[in-house]
Amino acid sequence: MPKQKTHSASKKRFTRSKGGKLFHEMSNFWHKNVKKSPKAKRHARKSKQLTGGLEKMITRMIGKKQR
């Protein structure tokens, strides 16, 4: 059976930490950010962790190795 290819769009959007956790940036956050509070913008700069079923699905797309 052939190897599964890496999903190109997913590898651009998700990163894996050295500990194996999956992270992503918040989508569409900088849209209309004039109204947003400084605290909300500050928290948006950090990457968010993926868990559960989504993590399993993305892991299948990008592989288990650290990227």
All heavy atoms as TSV, in Angstrom:
chain	resi	resn	atom	element	x	y	z
A	1	MET	N	N	0.846	-1.179	0.000
A	1	MET	CA	C	0.000	0.000	0.000
A	1	MET	C	C	0.894	1.245	0.000
A	1	MET	O	O	1.862	1.315	0.757
A	1	MET	CB	C	-0.884	-0.021	1.245
A	1	MET	CG	C	-1.957	0.977	1.216
A	1	MET	SD	S	-3.180	0.576	2.468
A	1	MET	CE	C	-4.310	1.887	2.169
A	2	PRO	N	N	0.593	2.261	-0.807
A	2	PRO	CA	C	1.447	3.448	-0.892
A	2	PRO	C	C	1.350	4.315	0.360
A	2	PRO	O	O	0.368	4.243	1.109
A	2	PRO	CB	C	0.919	4.182	-2.113
A	2	PRO	CG	C	-0.473	3.719	-2.262
A	2	PRO	CD	C	-0.508	2.312	-1.757
A	3	LYS	N	N	2.373	5.148	0.544
A	3	LYS	CA	C	2.374	6.061	1.674
A	3	LYS	C	C	1.339	7.165	1.440
A	3	LYS	O	O	1.043	7.512	0.301
A	3	LYS	CB	C	3.742	6.717	1.827
A	3	LYS	CG	C	4.838	5.774	2.219
A	3	LYS	CD	C	6.121	6.563	2.356
A	3	LYS	CE	C	7.264	5.656	2.699
A	3	LYS	NZ	N	8.523	6.415	2.822
A	4	GLN	N	N	0.832	7.711	2.558
A	4	GLN	CA	C	-0.117	8.814	2.454
A	4	GLN	C	C	0.657	10.120	2.323
A	4	GLN	O	O	1.615	10.359	3.048
A	4	GLN	CB	C	-0.998	8.863	3.693
A	4	GLN	CG	C	-2.053	9.930	3.607
A	4	GLN	CD	C	-2.991	9.879	4.798
A	4	GLN	OE1	O	-2.883	9.012	5.643
A	4	GLN	NE2	N	-3.899	10.828	4.861
A	5	LYS	N	N	0.265	10.955	1.378
A	5	LYS	CA	C	0.945	12.235	1.196
A	5	LYS	C	C	0.508	13.235	2.268
A	5	LYS	O	O	-0.616	13.187	2.752
A	5	LYS	CB	C	0.626	12.810	-0.183
A	5	LYS	CG	C	1.275	12.058	-1.313
A	5	LYS	CD	C	1.085	12.801	-2.609
A	5	LYS	CE	C	1.874	12.122	-3.723
A	5	LYS	NZ	N	1.738	12.837	-4.994
A	6	THR	N	N	1.417	14.132	2.594
A	6	THR	CA	C	1.119	15.196	3.543
A	6	THR	C	C	0.161	16.185	2.899
A	6	THR	O	O	0.319	16.543	1.744
A	6	THR	CB	C	2.413	15.927	3.938
A	6	THR	OG1	O	3.314	14.970	4.484
A	6	THR	CG2	C	2.153	17.000	4.951
A	7	HIS	N	N	-0.826	16.615	3.668
A	7	HIS	CA	C	-1.799	17.589	3.185
A	7	HIS	C	C	-1.149	18.969	3.229
A	7	HIS	O	O	-0.834	19.495	4.307
A	7	HIS	CB	C	-3.045	17.540	4.064
A	7	HIS	CG	C	-4.199	18.276	3.498
A	7	HIS	ND1	N	-4.513	19.548	3.890
A	7	HIS	CD2	C	-5.119	17.924	2.566
A	7	HIS	CE1	C	-5.590	19.958	3.225
A	7	HIS	NE2	N	-5.975	18.984	2.421
A	8	SER	N	N	-0.907	19.569	2.079
A	8	SER	CA	C	-0.130	20.805	1.973
A	8	SER	C	C	-0.762	21.978	2.724
A	8	SER	O	O	-0.059	22.752	3.372
A	8	SER	CB	C	0.059	21.194	0.512
A	8	SER	OG	O	0.837	20.226	-0.136
A	9	ALA	N	N	-2.070	22.134	2.640
A	9	ALA	CA	C	-2.728	23.247	3.327
A	9	ALA	C	C	-2.608	23.093	4.842
A	9	ALA	O	O	-2.408	24.070	5.561
A	9	ALA	CB	C	-4.183	23.321	2.916
A	10	SER	N	N	-2.683	21.866	5.332
A	10	SER	CA	C	-2.608	21.628	6.776
A	10	SER	C	C	-1.213	21.881	7.319
A	10	SER	O	O	-1.065	22.430	8.405
A	10	SER	CB	C	-3.015	20.189	7.096
A	10	SER	OG	O	-4.350	19.991	6.746
A	11	LYS	N	N	-0.190	21.504	6.568
A	11	LYS	CA	C	1.164	21.702	7.092
A	11	LYS	C	C	1.523	23.183	7.175
A	11	LYS	O	O	2.386	23.569	7.952
A	11	LYS	CB	C	2.188	20.932	6.276
A	11	LYS	CG	C	2.489	21.467	4.915
A	11	LYS	CD	C	3.525	20.600	4.212
A	11	LYS	CE	C	3.765	21.104	2.802
A	11	LYS	NZ	N	4.638	20.222	2.044
A	12	LYS	N	N	0.816	24.043	6.400
A	12	LYS	CA	C	1.050	25.483	6.478
A	12	LYS	C	C	0.326	26.106	7.663
A	12	LYS	O	O	0.737	27.147	8.167
A	12	LYS	CB	C	0.569	26.162	5.193
A	12	LYS	CG	C	1.367	25.772	3.966
A	12	LYS	CD	C	0.711	26.307	2.713
A	12	LYS	CE	C	1.344	25.661	1.487
A	12	LYS	NZ	N	0.602	25.972	0.258
A	13	ARG	N	N	-0.752	25.485	8.108
A	13	ARG	CA	C	-1.597	26.086	9.134
A	13	ARG	C	C	-1.380	25.547	10.540
A	13	ARG	O	O	-1.787	26.178	11.520
A	13	ARG	CB	C	-3.063	25.895	8.757
A	13	ARG	CG	C	-3.488	26.745	7.593
A	13	ARG	CD	C	-4.865	26.335	7.084
A	13	ARG	NE	N	-5.373	27.253	6.083
A	13	ARG	CZ	C	-5.054	27.211	4.804
A	13	ARG	NH1	N	-4.212	26.295	4.359
A	13	ARG	NH2	N	-5.565	28.074	3.958
A	14	PHE	N	N	-0.794	24.367	10.664
A	14	PHE	CA	C	-0.626	23.738	11.969
A	14	PHE	C	C	0.842	23.443	12.232
A	14	PHE	O	O	1.585	23.103	11.317
A	14	PHE	CB	C	-1.418	22.424	12.039
A	14	PHE	CG	C	-2.890	22.627	11.858
A	14	PHE	CD1	C	-3.477	22.434	10.627
A	14	PHE	CD2	C	-3.696	23.015	12.916
A	14	PHE	CE1	C	-4.835	22.627	10.437
A	14	PHE	CE2	C	-5.044	23.214	12.748
A	14	PHE	CZ	C	-5.622	23.012	11.510
A	15	THR	N	N	1.243	23.586	13.501
A	15	THR	CA	C	2.615	23.253	13.890
A	15	THR	C	C	2.571	22.283	15.056
A	15	THR	O	O	1.606	22.256	15.819
A	15	THR	CB	C	3.403	24.510	14.306
A	15	THR	OG1	O	2.697	25.174	15.349
A	15	THR	CG2	C	3.610	25.447	13.142
A	16	ARG	N	N	3.626	21.501	15.173
A	16	ARG	CA	C	3.719	20.535	16.250
A	16	ARG	C	C	4.881	20.932	17.164
A	16	ARG	O	O	5.953	21.272	16.698
A	16	ARG	CB	C	3.952	19.142	15.673
A	16	ARG	CG	C	3.773	18.042	16.689
A	16	ARG	CD	C	3.830	16.686	16.049
A	16	ARG	NE	N	2.641	16.353	15.285
A	16	ARG	CZ	C	1.478	15.983	15.825
A	16	ARG	NH1	N	1.341	15.938	17.114
A	16	ARG	NH2	N	0.464	15.673	15.057
A	17	SER	N	N	4.653	20.885	18.472
A	17	SER	CA	C	5.703	21.228	19.423
A	17	SER	C	C	6.626	20.023	19.611
A	17	SER	O	O	6.336	18.920	19.137
A	17	SER	CB	C	5.087	21.622	20.761
A	17	SER	OG	O	4.493	20.497	21.371
A	18	LYS	N	N	7.727	20.240	20.340
A	18	LYS	CA	C	8.647	19.133	20.583
A	18	LYS	C	C	7.989	18.052	21.430
A	18	LYS	O	O	8.338	16.885	21.342
A	18	LYS	CB	C	9.909	19.641	21.271
A	18	LYS	CG	C	10.798	20.407	20.326
A	18	LYS	CD	C	12.167	20.571	20.901
A	18	LYS	CE	C	13.052	21.226	19.856
A	18	LYS	NZ	N	14.453	21.232	20.254
A	19	GLY	N	N	7.034	18.444	22.255
A	19	GLY	CA	C	6.313	17.481	23.084
A	19	GLY	C	C	5.227	16.734	22.334
A	19	GLY	O	O	4.587	15.841	22.885
A	20	GLY	N	N	4.979	17.117	21.074
A	20	GLY	CA	C	3.993	16.422	20.260
A	20	GLY	C	C	2.622	17.073	20.210
A	20	GLY	O	O	1.696	16.532	19.608
A	21	LYS	N	N	2.465	18.244	20.851
A	21	LYS	CA	C	1.168	18.912	20.833
A	21	LYS	C	C	0.989	19.670	19.520
A	21	LYS	O	O	1.954	20.147	18.943
A	21	LYS	CB	C	1.069	19.903	21.989
A	21	LYS	CG	C	1.125	19.251	23.346
A	21	LYS	CD	C	1.127	20.305	24.428
A	21	LYS	CE	C	1.301	19.661	25.791
A	21	LYS	NZ	N	1.412	20.688	26.849
A	22	LEU	N	N	-0.268	19.769	19.071
A	22	LEU	CA	C	-0.593	20.494	17.841
A	22	LEU	C	C	-1.076	21.900	18.168
A	22	LEU	O	O	-1.889	22.081	19.081
A	22	LEU	CB	C	-1.707	19.769	17.086
A	22	LEU	CG	C	-1.299	18.801	16.007
A	22	LEU	CD1	C	-2.521	18.136	15.431
A	22	LEU	CD2	C	-0.498	19.449	14.934
A	23	PHE	N	N	-0.585	22.898	17.418
A	23	PHE	CA	C	-0.970	24.284	17.636
A	23	PHE	C	C	-1.417	24.926	16.335
A	23	PHE	O	O	-0.999	24.518	15.263
A	23	PHE	CB	C	0.206	25.081	18.206
A	23	PHE	CG	C	0.531	24.709	19.618
A	23	PHE	CD1	C	1.484	23.749	19.895
A	23	PHE	CD2	C	-0.123	25.308	20.675
A	23	PHE	CE1	C	1.784	23.399	21.199
A	23	PHE	CE2	C	0.176	24.970	21.983
A	23	PHE	CZ	C	1.130	24.017	22.245
A	24	HIS	N	N	-2.266	25.957	16.452
A	24	HIS	CA	C	-2.713	26.726	15.294
A	24	HIS	C	C	-2.865	28.177	15.708
A	24	HIS	O	O	-3.014	28.481	16.891
A	24	HIS	CB	C	-4.040	26.193	14.758
A	24	HIS	CG	C	-5.194	26.443	15.679
A	24	HIS	ND1	N	-6.041	27.508	15.520
A	24	HIS	CD2	C	-5.632	25.776	16.776
A	24	HIS	CE1	C	-6.964	27.481	16.480
A	24	HIS	NE2	N	-6.728	26.457	17.263
A	25	GLU	N	N	-2.830	29.070	14.739
A	25	GLU	CA	C	-3.065	30.485	14.983
A	25	GLU	C	C	-4.566	30.748	14.891
A	25	GLU	O	O	-5.281	30.052	14.185
A	25	GLU	CB	C	-2.333	31.331	13.934
A	25	GLU	CG	C	-0.823	31.196	13.964
A	25	GLU	CD	C	-0.188	31.701	15.243
A	25	GLU	OE1	O	-0.687	32.722	15.790
A	25	GLU	OE2	O	0.777	31.080	15.702
A	26	MET	N	N	-5.037	31.764	15.586
A	26	MET	CA	C	-6.450	32.119	15.507
A	26	MET	C	C	-6.776	32.633	14.112
A	26	MET	O	O	-6.049	33.474	13.580
A	26	MET	CB	C	-6.803	33.190	16.533
A	26	MET	CG	C	-6.954	32.636	17.927
A	26	MET	SD	S	-7.561	33.875	19.085
A	26	MET	CE	C	-9.244	34.044	18.578
A	27	SER	N	N	-7.849	32.149	13.532
A	27	SER	CA	C	-8.221	32.581	12.190
A	27	SER	C	C	-9.053	33.852	12.255
A	27	SER	O	O	-9.824	34.060	13.199
A	27	SER	CB	C	-9.016	31.487	11.491
A	27	SER	OG	O	-10.198	31.233	12.220
A	28	ASN	N	N	-8.897	34.697	11.266
A	28	ASN	CA	C	-9.683	35.933	11.102
A	28	ASN	C	C	-9.649	36.867	12.294
A	28	ASN	O	O	-10.570	37.646	12.494
A	28	ASN	CB	C	-11.152	35.600	10.790
A	28	ASN	CG	C	-11.296	34.896	9.489
A	28	ASN	OD1	O	-10.560	35.163	8.554
A	28	ASN	ND2	N	-12.231	33.980	9.413
A	29	PHE	N	N	-8.613	36.814	13.099
A	29	PHE	CA	C	-8.648	37.645	14.292
A	29	PHE	C	C	-8.313	39.097	14.005
A	29	PHE	O	O	-8.847	40.002	14.624
A	29	PHE	CB	C	-7.716	37.126	15.375
A	29	PHE	CG	C	-7.999	37.805	16.676
A	29	PHE	CD1	C	-9.041	37.367	17.465
A	29	PHE	CD2	C	-7.316	38.928	17.068
A	29	PHE	CE1	C	-9.369	38.016	18.646
A	29	PHE	CE2	C	-7.627	39.585	18.243
A	29	PHE	CZ	C	-8.657	39.123	19.029
A	30	TRP	N	N	-7.423	39.365	13.066
A	30	TRP	CA	C	-7.006	40.737	12.828
A	30	TRP	C	C	-8.014	41.509	11.986
A	30	TRP	O	O	-7.816	42.682	11.694
A	30	TRP	CB	C	-5.610	40.758	12.196
A	30	TRP	CG	C	-4.641	40.175	13.143
A	30	TRP	CD1	C	-4.035	38.958	13.048
A	30	TRP	CD2	C	-4.223	40.729	14.392
A	30	TRP	NE1	N	-3.255	38.730	14.148
A	30	TRP	CE2	C	-3.355	39.799	14.986
A	30	TRP	CE3	C	-4.496	41.899	15.059
A	30	TRP	CZ2	C	-2.756	40.028	16.217
A	30	TRP	CZ3	C	-3.899	42.121	16.289
A	30	TRP	CH2	C	-3.050	41.199	16.856
A	31	HIS	N	N	-9.108	40.891	11.638
A	31	HIS	CA	C	-10.172	41.571	10.909
A	31	HIS	C	C	-10.957	42.442	11.892
A	31	HIS	O	O	-11.425	41.937	12.919
A	31	HIS	CB	C	-11.078	40.522	10.267
A	31	HIS	CG	C	-12.158	41.092	9.429
A	31	HIS	ND1	N	-11.918	41.813	8.297
A	31	HIS	CD2	C	-13.507	41.058	9.564
A	31	HIS	CE1	C	-13.071	42.192	7.767
A	31	HIS	NE2	N	-14.038	41.758	8.513
A	32	LYS	N	N	-11.092	43.729	11.613
A	32	LYS	CA	C	-11.811	44.678	12.472
A	32	LYS	C	C	-11.255	44.690	13.897
A	32	LYS	O	O	-12.013	44.652	14.871
A	32	LYS	CB	C	-13.313	44.353	12.503
A	32	LYS	CG	C	-14.008	44.563	11.193
A	32	LYS	CD	C	-15.499	44.365	11.358
A	32	LYS	CE	C	-16.206	44.635	10.059
A	32	LYS	NZ	N	-17.643	44.424	10.144
A	33	ASN	N	N	-9.931	44.762	14.010
A	33	ASN	CA	C	-9.353	44.694	15.341
A	33	ASN	C	C	-9.288	46.039	16.048
A	33	ASN	O	O	-8.794	46.127	17.153
A	33	ASN	CB	C	-7.969	44.058	15.294
A	33	ASN	CG	C	-6.974	44.913	14.564
A	33	ASN	OD1	O	-7.347	45.819	13.847
A	33	ASN	ND2	N	-5.704	44.636	14.729
A	34	VAL	N	N	-9.831	47.103	15.435
A	34	VAL	CA	C	-9.854	48.411	16.083
A	34	VAL	C	C	-10.769	48.371	17.305
A	34	VAL	O	O	-10.481	48.974	18.342
A	34	VAL	CB	C	-10.330	49.489	15.072
A	34	VAL	CG1	C	-10.482	50.832	15.741
A	34	VAL	CG2	C	-9.360	49.568	13.922
A	35	LYS	N	N	-11.846	47.633	17.193
A	35	LYS	CA	C	-12.813	47.564	18.290
A	35	LYS	C	C	-12.388	46.615	19.406
A	35	LYS	O	O	-12.963	46.643	20.477
A	35	LYS	CB	C	-14.168	47.088	17.761
A	35	LYS	CG	C	-14.848	48.047	16.837
A	35	LYS	CD	C	-16.183	47.498	16.416
A	35	LYS	CE	C	-16.929	48.491	15.547
A	35	LYS	NZ	N	-18.251	47.995	15.195
A	36	LYS	N	N	-11.414	45.786	19.147
A	36	LYS	CA	C	-11.034	44.764	20.128
A	36	LYS	C	C	-10.131	45.356	21.206
A	36	LYS	O	O	-9.331	46.255	20.954
A	36	LYS	CB	C	-10.354	43.602	19.433
A	36	LYS	CG	C	-11.295	42.892	18.484
A	36	LYS	CD	C	-10.674	41.686	17.845
A	36	LYS	CE	C	-11.704	40.903	17.084
A	36	LYS	NZ	N	-11.765	41.240	15.693
A	37	SER	N	N	-10.247	44.811	22.398
A	37	SER	CA	C	-9.457	45.322	23.520
A	37	SER	C	C	-7.999	44.885	23.388
A	37	SER	O	O	-7.701	43.875	22.741
A	37	SER	CB	C	-10.031	44.792	24.837
A	37	SER	OG	O	-9.827	43.401	24.925
A	38	PRO	N	N	-7.079	45.620	24.020
A	38	PRO	CA	C	-5.668	45.229	23.982
A	38	PRO	C	C	-5.431	43.829	24.542
A	38	PRO	O	O	-4.589	43.085	24.049
A	38	PRO	CB	C	-4.981	46.285	24.840
A	38	PRO	CG	C	-5.870	47.467	24.774
A	38	PRO	CD	C	-7.259	46.926	24.663
A	39	LYS	N	N	-6.203	43.473	25.552
A	39	LYS	CA	C	-6.059	42.139	26.152
A	39	LYS	C	C	-6.432	41.052	25.148
A	39	LYS	O	O	-5.747	40.034	25.029
A	39	LYS	CB	C	-6.953	42.030	27.384
A	39	LYS	CG	C	-6.854	40.690	28.086
A	39	LYS	CD	C	-7.754	40.642	29.306
A	39	LYS	CE	C	-7.689	39.304	29.986
A	39	LYS	NZ	N	-8.597	39.249	31.150
A	40	ALA	N	N	-7.512	41.264	24.398
A	40	ALA	CA	C	-7.949	40.271	23.414
A	40	ALA	C	C	-6.920	40.125	22.297
A	40	ALA	O	O	-6.621	39.015	21.860
A	40	ALA	CB	C	-9.299	40.674	22.835
A	41	LYS	N	N	-6.342	41.255	21.862
A	41	LYS	CA	C	-5.326	41.205	20.804
A	41	LYS	C	C	-4.047	40.528	21.296
A	41	LYS	O	O	-3.406	39.798	20.557
A	41	LYS	CB	C	-5.029	42.616	20.292
A	41	LYS	CG	C	-6.163	43.192	19.467
A	41	LYS	CD	C	-5.780	44.486	18.827
A	41	LYS	CE	C	-6.151	45.653	19.691
A	41	LYS	NZ	N	-6.031	46.942	19.015
A	42	ARG	N	N	-3.704	40.773	22.537
A	42	ARG	CA	C	-2.510	40.157	23.127
A	42	ARG	C	C	-2.670	38.639	23.217
A	42	ARG	O	O	-1.770	37.887	22.884
A	42	ARG	CB	C	-2.272	40.765	24.508
A	42	ARG	CG	C	-0.985	40.346	25.163
A	42	ARG	CD	C	-0.716	41.145	26.417
A	42	ARG	NE	N	-1.745	40.984	27.436
A	42	ARG	CZ	C	-2.566	41.946	27.860
A	42	ARG	NH1	N	-2.505	43.152	27.316
A	42	ARG	NH2	N	-3.447	41.721	28.803
A	43	HIS	N	N	-3.842	38.195	23.635
A	43	HIS	CA	C	-4.094	36.757	23.740
A	43	HIS	C	C	-4.145	36.095	22.363
A	43	HIS	O	O	-3.839	34.913	22.228
A	43	HIS	CB	C	-5.392	36.487	24.500
A	43	HIS	CG	C	-5.259	36.641	25.971
A	43	HIS	ND1	N	-4.639	35.716	26.775
A	43	HIS	CD2	C	-5.645	37.645	26.793
A	43	HIS	CE1	C	-4.656	36.120	28.028
A	43	HIS	NE2	N	-5.266	37.303	28.068
A	44	ALA	N	N	-4.519	36.845	21.344
A	44	ALA	CA	C	-4.631	36.283	19.997
A	44	ALA	C	C	-3.262	36.019	19.378
A	44	ALA	O	O	-3.151	35.237	18.445
A	44	ALA	CB	C	-5.420	37.219	19.102
A	45	ARG	N	N	-2.218	36.684	19.878
A	45	ARG	CA	C	-0.883	36.478	19.319
A	45	ARG	C	C	-0.325	35.110	19.663
A	45	ARG	O	O	0.550	34.606	18.983
A	45	ARG	CB	C	0.065	37.574	19.817
A	45	ARG	CG	C	-0.162	38.901	19.145
A	45	ARG	CD	C	0.981	39.840	19.372
A	45	ARG	NE	N	1.142	40.237	20.759
A	45	ARG	CZ	C	0.660	41.364	21.292
A	45	ARG	NH1	N	-0.042	42.189	20.545
A	45	ARG	NH2	N	0.874	41.659	22.552
A	46	LYS	N	N	-0.842	34.504	20.725
A	46	LYS	CA	C	-0.355	33.180	21.130
A	46	LYS	C	C	-1.044	32.091	20.312
A	46	LYS	O	O	-2.188	32.236	19.903
A	46	LYS	CB	C	-0.630	32.939	22.615
A	46	LYS	CG	C	0.174	33.837	23.525
A	46	LYS	CD	C	-0.010	33.419	24.939
A	46	LYS	CE	C	0.875	34.248	25.854
A	46	LYS	NZ	N	0.745	33.824	27.241
A	47	SER	N	N	-0.327	30.992	20.103
A	47	SER	CA	C	-0.907	29.861	19.385
A	47	SER	C	C	-1.854	29.101	20.304
A	47	SER	O	O	-1.633	29.017	21.516
A	47	SER	CB	C	0.191	28.927	18.901
A	47	SER	OG	O	1.004	29.579	17.985
A	48	LYS	N	N	-2.893	28.549	19.733
A	48	LYS	CA	C	-3.868	27.777	20.494
A	48	LYS	C	C	-3.638	26.290	20.248
A	48	LYS	O	O	-3.303	25.871	19.139
A	48	LYS	CB	C	-5.297	28.140	20.053
A	48	LYS	CG	C	-5.590	29.616	20.016
A	48	LYS	CD	C	-5.441	30.259	21.357
A	48	LYS	CE	C	-5.774	31.725	21.266
A	48	LYS	NZ	N	-4.882	32.569	21.993
A	49	GLN	N	N	-3.858	25.490	21.283
A	49	GLN	CA	C	-3.627	24.048	21.170
A	49	GLN	C	C	-4.877	23.336	20.660
A	49	GLN	O	O	-5.992	23.686	21.015
A	49	GLN	CB	C	-3.243	23.472	22.531
A	49	GLN	CG	C	-2.891	22.009	22.473
A	49	GLN	CD	C	-2.501	21.463	23.827
A	49	GLN	OE1	O	-2.352	22.204	24.782
A	49	GLN	NE2	N	-2.346	20.173	23.915
A	50	LEU	N	N	-4.659	22.340	19.816
A	50	LEU	CA	C	-5.742	21.489	19.314
A	50	LEU	C	C	-5.841	20.242	20.167
A	50	LEU	O	O	-4.815	19.672	20.563
A	50	LEU	CB	C	-5.445	21.047	17.886
A	50	LEU	CG	C	-5.932	21.923	16.757
A	50	LEU	CD1	C	-5.463	21.363	15.445
A	50	LEU	CD2	C	-7.420	22.055	16.762
A	51	THR	N	N	-7.048	19.779	20.458
A	51	THR	CA	C	-7.234	18.560	21.232
A	51	THR	C	C	-8.384	17.757	20.646
A	51	THR	O	O	-9.148	18.243	19.814
A	51	THR	CB	C	-7.563	18.883	22.702
A	51	THR	OG1	O	-8.699	19.743	22.735
A	51	THR	CG2	C	-6.394	19.555	23.412
A	52	GLY	N	N	-8.501	16.535	21.094
A	52	GLY	CA	C	-9.639	15.691	20.749
A	52	GLY	C	C	-9.646	15.191	19.323
A	52	GLY	O	O	-8.609	14.894	18.739
A	53	GLY	N	N	-10.849	15.121	18.754
A	53	GLY	CA	C	-11.037	14.564	17.420
A	53	GLY	C	C	-10.344	15.361	16.336
A	53	GLY	O	O	-9.848	14.797	15.368
A	54	LEU	N	N	-10.315	16.697	16.495
A	54	LEU	CA	C	-9.630	17.521	15.505
A	54	LEU	C	C	-8.144	17.208	15.471
A	54	LEU	O	O	-7.535	17.173	14.410
A	54	LEU	CB	C	-9.825	19.005	15.821
A	54	LEU	CG	C	-11.099	19.645	15.302
A	54	LEU	CD1	C	-11.186	21.093	15.736
A	54	LEU	CD2	C	-11.177	19.545	13.805
A	55	GLU	N	N	-7.561	16.979	16.644
A	55	GLU	CA	C	-6.135	16.658	16.701
A	55	GLU	C	C	-5.842	15.362	15.952
A	55	GLU	O	O	-4.875	15.265	15.205
A	55	GLU	CB	C	-5.677	16.542	18.154
A	55	GLU	CG	C	-4.189	16.294	18.272
A	55	GLU	CD	C	-3.744	16.108	19.704
A	55	GLU	OE1	O	-4.600	15.990	20.602
A	55	GLU	OE2	O	-2.525	16.055	19.926
A	56	LYS	N	N	-6.695	14.379	16.119
A	56	LYS	CA	C	-6.505	13.099	15.429
A	56	LYS	C	C	-6.595	13.269	13.914
A	56	LYS	O	O	-5.806	12.713	13.156
A	56	LYS	CB	C	-7.548	12.087	15.894
A	56	LYS	CG	C	-7.332	11.592	17.304
A	56	LYS	CD	C	-8.428	10.634	17.710
A	56	LYS	CE	C	-8.256	10.233	19.167
A	56	LYS	NZ	N	-9.349	9.372	19.634
A	57	MET	N	N	-7.558	14.078	13.471
A	57	MET	CA	C	-7.766	14.283	12.047
A	57	MET	C	C	-6.568	15.015	11.422
A	57	MET	O	O	-6.062	14.604	10.380
A	57	MET	CB	C	-9.041	15.102	11.830
A	57	MET	CG	C	-9.427	15.272	10.381
A	57	MET	SD	S	-11.019	16.088	10.203
A	57	MET	CE	C	-10.646	17.725	10.785
A	58	ILE	N	N	-6.075	16.053	12.090
A	58	ILE	CA	C	-4.940	16.812	11.566
A	58	ILE	C	C	-3.667	15.988	11.625
A	58	ILE	O	O	-2.819	16.068	10.734
A	58	ILE	CB	C	-4.779	18.149	12.333
A	58	ILE	CG1	C	-6.039	18.989	12.233
A	58	ILE	CG2	C	-3.574	18.924	11.823
A	58	ILE	CD1	C	-6.455	19.356	10.826
A	59	THR	N	N	-3.518	15.172	12.656
A	59	THR	CA	C	-2.344	14.294	12.764
A	59	THR	C	C	-2.283	13.346	11.579
A	59	THR	O	O	-1.205	13.086	11.040
A	59	THR	CB	C	-2.384	13.504	14.082
A	59	THR	OG1	O	-2.341	14.431	15.165
A	59	THR	CG2	C	-1.199	12.568	14.192
A	60	ARG	N	N	-3.426	12.853	11.143
A	60	ARG	CA	C	-3.457	11.986	9.967
A	60	ARG	C	C	-3.027	12.734	8.711
A	60	ARG	O	O	-2.377	12.187	7.825
A	60	ARG	CB	C	-4.866	11.422	9.764
A	60	ARG	CG	C	-4.952	9.931	10.005
A	60	ARG	CD	C	-6.316	9.428	9.711
A	60	ARG	NE	N	-7.247	10.087	10.619
A	60	ARG	CZ	C	-8.555	10.220	10.402
A	60	ARG	NH1	N	-9.089	9.744	9.318
A	60	ARG	NH2	N	-9.323	10.826	11.245
A	61	MET	N	N	-3.367	14.020	8.657
A	61	MET	CA	C	-3.030	14.819	7.471
A	61	MET	C	C	-1.557	15.190	7.397
A	61	MET	O	O	-0.969	15.191	6.322
A	61	MET	CB	C	-3.848	16.104	7.460
A	61	MET	CG	C	-5.302	15.920	7.186
A	61	MET	SD	S	-6.085	17.533	7.140
A	61	MET	CE	C	-7.773	17.090	7.034
A	62	ILE	N	N	-0.964	15.543	8.565
A	62	ILE	CA	C	0.411	16.044	8.533
A	62	ILE	C	C	1.442	15.069	9.082
A	62	ILE	O	O	2.634	15.308	8.970
A	62	ILE	CB	C	0.548	17.404	9.266
A	62	ILE	CG1	C	0.268	17.250	10.746
A	62	ILE	CG2	C	-0.327	18.440	8.634
A	62	ILE	CD1	C	0.548	18.507	11.528
A	63	GLY	N	N	1.003	13.986	9.697
A	63	GLY	CA	C	1.938	13.007	10.219
A	63	GLY	C	C	2.226	13.234	11.701
A	63	GLY	O	O	1.897	14.265	12.269
A	64	LYS	N	N	2.864	12.233	12.319
A	64	LYS	CA	C	3.126	12.295	13.753
A	64	LYS	C	C	4.437	12.966	14.103
A	64	LYS	O	O	4.662	13.369	15.218
A	64	LYS	CB	C	3.119	10.886	14.348
A	64	LYS	CG	C	1.755	10.242	14.318
A	64	LYS	CD	C	1.781	8.898	14.974
A	64	LYS	CE	C	0.397	8.282	14.952
A	64	LYS	NZ	N	0.343	6.987	15.599
A	65	LYS	N	N	5.330	13.075	13.141
A	65	LYS	CA	C	6.647	13.643	13.418
A	65	LYS	C	C	6.552	15.128	13.675
A	65	LYS	O	O	5.622	15.797	13.239
A	65	LYS	CB	C	7.595	13.426	12.216
A	65	LYS	CG	C	7.919	11.987	11.961
A	65	LYS	CD	C	8.849	11.883	10.777
A	65	LYS	CE	C	9.087	10.443	10.402
A	65	LYS	NZ	N	9.882	10.338	9.190
A	66	GLN	N	N	7.570	15.643	14.380
A	66	GLN	CA	C	7.649	17.079	14.629
A	66	GLN	C	C	7.922	17.785	13.317
A	66	GLN	O	O	8.733	17.349	12.523
A	66	GLN	CB	C	8.749	17.374	15.624
A	66	GLN	CG	C	8.919	18.839	15.884
A	66	GLN	CD	C	10.205	19.129	16.623
A	66	GLN	OE1	O	10.830	18.221	17.126
A	66	GLN	NE2	N	10.576	20.383	16.674
A	67	ARG	N	N	7.264	18.895	13.078
A	67	ARG	CA	C	7.454	19.652	11.842
A	67	ARG	C	C	8.195	20.943	12.117
A	67	ARG	O	O	8.048	21.567	13.077
A	67	ARG	CB	C	6.103	19.976	11.225
A	67	ARG	CG	C	5.322	18.733	10.943
A	67	ARG	CD	C	5.161	18.534	9.453
A	67	ARG	NE	N	4.512	17.268	9.224
A	67	ARG	CZ	C	5.026	16.332	8.462
A	67	ARG	NH1	N	6.169	16.487	7.873
A	67	ARG	NH2	N	4.404	15.202	8.282
